[in-house]
Amino acid sequence: DRIPDWQIHRLIAVVIDEAHRLVTPEYRNVLVAFGFRKQYRWQPLKTSPPVIGLTGTPWRTSERQTRELTKYFQSRLLKPSILGSRPIKILQRKKFLSHIEPMKLISRDVPTMTSSQIRRYKQFKDLPTDYLNALGRHPKRNALIVRKLFRMPKKWSVLVFACSVEQAEILTFALNHMGRAARCVTGETPRHERLTVLDAFRHKKVNYICSVGVLTMGFDAP
């Protein structure tokens, strides 16, 4: 349902964190209900209060969604001049962002996607949840991942993004069984427990955090 105009007019401005998510159906419906967006076009209504979006990644993996996001904010991207034309490199040099060193871990004999899963992947450009669940249960693949994690230097702080909650719990159990301090953080983890785990991770009391569905937007752990 649409929010009454008299309530919208009371707003001076709207600030949306992680604004790159705006182009998802859930956000779109909220924007339309509040009168911040036209119903069938990615354009703000003239009667809408100013909408300010905050994000560290002002783009999407889909070109279409990037165009929609850019169009909604009328191509007005404001960024600090101090970051120049290569903001990510500068933020890495100043140690605000981490450096990524990709390494391939080749696993043989893993489950193959069904024809239905392949069609969904081609349509949405995202691995289907049921396939990720099957991948997360694969014993040989999990054993390979645990061996790789165990061989990492003890002084490292390691963040592991799992395929599923079940896999995050399996990896956490295996690492603890092998004498390494590991904790599991998922969307079901209570907030106070999550904060306690992150604090322990920062202070090197926890070596591994196995996560799924959370922490993907980053968190403060120098």
C-alpha positions as CSV (number, residue, x, y, z in Angstrom):
1,D,0.0,0.0,0.0
2,R,1.1,3.6,-0.7
3,I,2.0,5.7,2.3
4,P,-0.3,8.8,2.7
5,D,1.2,12.0,1.2
6,W,0.9,13.9,4.5
7,Q,3.3,11.5,6.1
8,I,5.8,11.7,3.2
9,H,5.8,15.5,3.3
10,R,7.0,15.4,6.9
11,L,10.3,14.0,5.7
12,I,13.2,16.4,5.0
13,A,15.4,13.8,3.4
14,V,15.9,10.0,3.1
15,V,19.3,8.3,3.7
16,I,19.7,4.8,2.4
17,D,22.7,2.7,3.5
18,E,24.1,0.0,1.1
19,A,22.2,1.9,-1.7
20,H,23.5,-0.5,-4.4
21,R,20.7,-2.9,-3.2
22,L,18.0,-0.5,-4.2
23,V,17.3,-2.3,-7.5
24,T,16.2,-5.5,-5.7
25,P,12.4,-6.1,-5.7
26,E,12.1,-5.7,-1.9
27,Y,13.7,-2.2,-2.0
28,R,11.8,-1.2,-5.1
29,N,8.5,-2.0,-3.5
30,V,9.4,0.1,-0.4
31,L,10.5,3.1,-2.6
32,V,7.2,3.0,-4.5
33,A,5.1,2.6,-1.4
34,F,6.8,5.7,0.2
35,G,6.4,7.7,-3.0
36,F,10.2,8.0,-3.6
37,R,10.0,6.3,-7.0
38,K,7.7,6.1,-10.0
39,Q,5.9,2.8,-10.1
40,Y,7.0,1.6,-13.5
41,R,10.2,3.6,-14.0
42,W,13.5,4.1,-12.1
43,Q,12.9,7.8,-11.6
44,P,12.2,9.7,-8.4
45,L,8.8,11.5,-8.1
46,K,8.9,15.3,-8.2
47,T,7.1,15.3,-4.8
48,S,9.7,13.0,-3.2
49,P,12.1,14.4,-0.6
50,P,15.8,14.2,-1.5
51,V,17.1,10.6,-1.4
52,I,20.8,10.1,-0.5
53,G,22.4,6.7,-1.1
54,L,25.5,5.6,0.7
55,T,27.6,2.7,-0.8
56,G,31.1,1.6,-1.3
57,T,30.2,-0.1,-4.6
58,P,28.0,2.2,-6.7
59,W,27.4,-0.5,-9.3
60,R,25.9,-4.0,-9.7
61,T,27.1,-7.2,-11.4
62,S,24.3,-6.7,-14.0
63,E,24.7,-3.9,-16.5
64,R,20.9,-3.4,-16.5
65,Q,20.8,-3.0,-12.8
66,T,23.7,-0.6,-12.8
67,R,21.9,1.6,-15.4
68,E,18.7,1.5,-13.2
69,L,20.7,2.5,-10.1
70,T,22.5,5.3,-12.0
71,K,19.2,6.6,-13.5
72,Y,17.5,6.7,-10.2
73,F,20.2,8.9,-8.7
74,Q,20.3,10.9,-11.9
75,S,24.0,10.1,-12.5
76,R,25.0,12.2,-9.4
77,L,27.8,10.2,-7.9
78,L,29.6,12.2,-5.2
79,K,33.0,10.9,-4.0
80,P,35.9,12.5,-2.1
81,S,38.4,14.2,-4.4
82,I,41.2,12.9,-2.3
83,L,40.5,9.4,-3.6
84,G,41.2,10.4,-7.2
85,S,40.4,8.1,-10.1
86,R,41.5,4.9,-8.4
87,P,39.6,5.0,-5.0
88,I,40.0,1.2,-4.2
89,K,43.8,1.3,-4.7
90,I,44.1,4.4,-2.5
91,L,41.9,2.9,0.2
92,Q,44.0,-0.3,0.1
93,R,47.2,1.7,0.4
94,K,45.8,3.6,3.5
95,K,44.8,0.1,4.9
96,F,41.0,0.8,4.9
97,L,40.5,-2.1,2.5
98,S,42.1,-5.5,2.3
99,H,44.2,-6.8,-0.6
100,I,42.8,-9.8,-2.3
101,E,45.1,-12.6,-3.3
102,P,43.0,-15.2,-5.2
103,M,44.1,-18.9,-5.2
104,K,42.4,-21.7,-7.0
105,L,41.5,-24.8,-5.0
106,I,40.7,-27.5,-7.6
107,S,38.2,-30.2,-6.4
108,R,37.5,-33.2,-8.5
109,D,34.3,-35.3,-8.4
110,V,31.9,-32.6,-7.2
111,P,28.1,-32.6,-7.8
112,T,27.1,-31.4,-11.3
113,M,24.2,-29.0,-11.8
114,T,20.9,-30.4,-13.1
115,S,19.4,-29.0,-16.3
116,S,17.0,-27.0,-14.2
117,Q,19.8,-25.5,-12.1
118,I,21.8,-24.6,-15.2
119,R,18.8,-22.8,-16.6
120,R,18.4,-20.8,-13.4
121,Y,22.1,-20.0,-13.4
122,K,21.9,-18.7,-16.9
123,Q,18.8,-16.6,-16.2
124,F,19.9,-15.1,-12.9
125,K,23.7,-15.3,-13.1
126,D,23.8,-16.8,-9.6
127,L,24.3,-20.3,-8.3
128,P,21.0,-21.9,-7.2
129,T,20.6,-22.4,-3.5
130,D,19.8,-26.1,-3.8
131,Y,23.1,-26.6,-5.7
132,L,25.1,-24.7,-3.1
133,N,23.5,-26.9,-0.4
134,A,24.6,-30.0,-2.2
135,L,28.1,-28.6,-2.8
136,G,28.4,-27.8,0.9
137,R,27.7,-31.4,1.9
138,H,30.3,-32.9,-0.4
139,P,32.7,-34.7,2.0
140,K,35.8,-34.8,-0.3
141,R,35.5,-31.1,-1.1
142,N,35.0,-30.2,2.5
143,A,38.1,-32.3,3.5
144,L,40.1,-30.5,0.9
145,I,39.0,-27.1,2.2
146,V,39.8,-28.0,5.8
147,R,43.3,-29.2,4.9
148,K,43.9,-26.0,3.0
149,L,42.7,-23.9,6.0
150,F,44.7,-25.9,8.5
151,R,47.9,-25.4,6.6
152,M,47.6,-21.6,6.7
153,P,49.9,-19.8,9.2
154,K,48.6,-19.8,12.8
155,K,49.1,-16.0,13.0
156,W,46.6,-15.4,10.2
157,S,43.0,-14.4,10.8
158,V,40.9,-16.2,8.3
159,L,37.4,-15.4,7.2
160,V,35.7,-18.4,5.4
161,F,32.5,-17.8,3.3
162,A,30.7,-21.1,3.1
163,C,28.1,-22.4,0.6
164,S,25.5,-22.9,3.3
165,V,24.8,-22.8,7.0
166,E,25.3,-26.5,7.2
167,Q,28.7,-26.3,5.6
168,A,29.8,-23.4,7.8
169,E,29.0,-25.5,10.8
170,I,30.8,-28.5,9.4
171,L,34.0,-26.5,8.7
172,T,33.8,-24.9,12.1
173,F,33.5,-28.3,13.9
174,A,36.4,-29.8,11.8
175,L,38.8,-26.9,12.5
176,N,38.0,-26.9,16.3
177,H,38.5,-30.7,16.3
178,M,41.9,-30.2,14.8
179,G,42.9,-27.7,17.5
180,R,42.2,-24.4,15.8
181,A,40.0,-21.8,17.3
182,A,37.0,-21.4,14.9
183,R,33.5,-19.9,15.3
184,C,30.5,-20.0,13.1
185,V,28.5,-16.8,12.3
186,T,25.3,-16.9,10.3
187,G,22.1,-15.0,9.9
188,E,20.7,-17.0,12.9
189,T,23.5,-16.0,15.2
190,P,22.2,-13.5,17.9
191,R,23.6,-10.0,17.5
192,H,25.4,-10.0,20.9
193,E,27.1,-13.3,20.1
194,R,28.1,-12.1,16.7
195,L,29.8,-8.9,18.2
196,T,31.6,-11.1,20.8
197,V,33.0,-13.4,18.0
198,L,34.1,-10.4,15.9
199,D,35.9,-8.8,18.9
200,A,37.7,-12.1,19.6
201,F,38.6,-12.3,15.9
202,R,40.2,-8.8,16.0
203,H,42.2,-9.7,19.1
204,K,43.5,-13.0,17.6
205,K,41.6,-15.2,20.1
206,V,39.7,-16.7,17.2
207,N,41.6,-17.9,14.1
208,Y,38.7,-18.6,11.8
209,I,35.2,-17.3,11.3
210,C,33.1,-19.5,9.0
211,S,30.2,-17.4,7.8
212,V,27.4,-17.5,5.3
213,G,24.8,-14.7,4.5
214,V,26.5,-12.2,6.8
215,L,29.8,-10.2,6.9
216,T,29.7,-10.0,3.1
217,M,29.5,-6.2,3.2
218,G,32.7,-6.1,5.3
219,F,33.4,-5.2,8.9
220,D,36.1,-3.4,10.8
221,A,39.0,-5.8,11.5
222,P,42.3,-4.1,10.7
